[in-house]
Amino acid sequence: MNRRKTALLLTALVLPGLGHLYLGRKVAGVAIIMLVNLLMLLALFVLLKGLAPVIAAQAVSGGINTTDVLTALHGVAGLGKMLLAGFALVWVFAIVDCMKGRDEGESPETAGR
């Protein structure tokens, strides 16, 4: 398997940006990894912020039902969906950029091979 295919598999299946690091494109790889982590942490924060009242109620009453969870998440659903869509867009960008980019030290004439 050549370097480009290995990098593509790393980016697509393991972590967006990891293939860029494998190809020697350190700045792009680190930037994509940081952006993906930031988006996922923000999505987790939004989810936990929406669920905080339900978790607090569970601590007092001892039980949570699905209606309470869905009602609590309804208020933050739009922002959560936007963050997850941003995550998906960054992942797709990383895959496409890894396919089209060239290795560090690779000449432009051999980049398409």
C-alpha positions as CSV (number, residue, x, y, z in Angstrom):
1,M,0.0,0.0,0.0
2,N,1.5,3.4,-0.9
3,R,1.8,6.4,1.4
4,R,-1.2,8.2,0.0
5,K,-3.6,5.3,0.6
6,T,-2.3,4.7,4.1
7,A,-2.7,8.4,4.9
8,L,-6.2,8.4,3.5
9,L,-7.2,5.4,5.6
10,L,-5.7,7.1,8.7
11,T,-7.7,10.3,8.0
12,A,-10.9,8.5,7.1
13,L,-11.1,5.8,9.7
14,V,-8.9,6.8,12.7
15,L,-8.7,10.6,13.1
16,P,-9.1,13.5,10.7
17,G,-5.7,15.1,10.2
18,L,-3.7,12.0,11.2
19,G,-3.1,11.2,7.5
20,H,-1.7,14.7,7.0
21,L,0.8,14.1,9.8
22,Y,1.7,10.8,8.2
23,L,2.4,12.6,4.9
24,G,4.6,15.2,6.7
25,R,2.1,18.0,6.5
26,K,2.4,18.9,10.2
27,V,0.7,22.3,10.2
28,A,-2.4,21.1,8.4
29,G,-2.6,17.9,10.4
30,V,-2.3,19.6,13.8
31,A,-4.8,22.3,12.7
32,I,-7.4,19.7,11.6
33,I,-6.9,17.6,14.7
34,M,-7.4,20.6,17.0
35,L,-10.5,21.8,15.1
36,V,-12.1,18.3,15.3
37,N,-11.4,18.1,19.0
38,L,-12.7,21.6,19.6
39,L,-15.9,20.8,17.7
40,M,-16.5,17.5,19.6
41,L,-15.8,19.1,23.0
42,L,-18.2,21.9,22.2
43,A,-20.9,19.4,21.2
44,L,-20.3,17.5,24.4
45,F,-20.5,20.7,26.4
46,V,-23.8,21.6,24.7
47,L,-25.2,18.2,25.3
48,L,-24.3,18.2,29.0
49,K,-25.6,21.8,29.4
50,G,-29.0,20.6,28.0
51,L,-29.0,17.5,30.3
52,A,-28.0,19.3,33.5
53,P,-31.5,19.9,34.8
54,V,-32.4,16.2,34.1
55,I,-29.3,15.0,35.9
56,A,-30.0,17.2,38.8
57,A,-33.6,16.0,39.0
58,Q,-32.4,12.4,38.9
59,A,-30.1,13.1,41.8
60,V,-33.1,14.3,43.8
61,S,-35.9,11.9,42.7
62,G,-33.9,8.8,41.7
63,G,-35.4,8.3,38.2
64,I,-35.1,9.6,34.7
65,N,-37.5,8.9,31.9
66,T,-37.0,9.4,28.2
67,T,-39.5,12.2,27.9
68,D,-37.5,14.3,30.3
69,V,-34.3,13.7,28.4
70,L,-35.9,14.5,25.0
71,T,-37.5,17.7,26.4
72,A,-34.2,18.8,27.9
73,L,-32.3,18.2,24.7
74,H,-34.9,19.9,22.5
75,G,-33.6,23.3,23.7
76,V,-30.0,22.7,22.5
77,A,-30.7,20.5,19.5
78,G,-30.1,23.2,16.9
79,L,-26.7,24.2,18.2
80,G,-25.7,20.5,18.8
81,K,-26.7,19.7,15.2
82,M,-24.7,22.6,13.9
83,L,-21.6,21.6,15.8
84,L,-21.9,18.0,14.6
85,A,-22.4,19.2,11.0
86,G,-19.2,21.3,11.3
87,F,-17.4,18.2,12.6
88,A,-18.6,16.2,9.6
89,L,-17.6,19.0,7.2
90,V,-14.1,19.1,8.7
91,W,-13.8,15.4,8.4
92,V,-14.9,15.4,4.7
93,F,-12.5,18.3,4.0
94,A,-9.6,16.4,5.7
95,I,-10.3,13.3,3.5
96,V,-10.5,15.3,0.3
97,D,-7.5,17.4,1.2
98,C,-5.5,14.2,2.0
99,M,-6.5,12.7,-1.4
100,K,-5.6,15.8,-3.4
101,G,-2.6,17.1,-1.4
102,R,0.9,16.0,-1.9
103,D,3.6,14.5,0.4
104,E,6.2,16.7,1.9
105,G,9.2,16.6,-0.4
106,E,7.2,15.2,-3.3
107,S,7.6,17.0,-6.6
108,P,4.6,18.5,-8.4
109,E,5.2,16.2,-11.4
110,T,4.9,13.0,-9.3
111,A,2.1,14.2,-7.0
112,G,-0.7,12.6,-9.1
113,R,0.9,9.1,-9.3
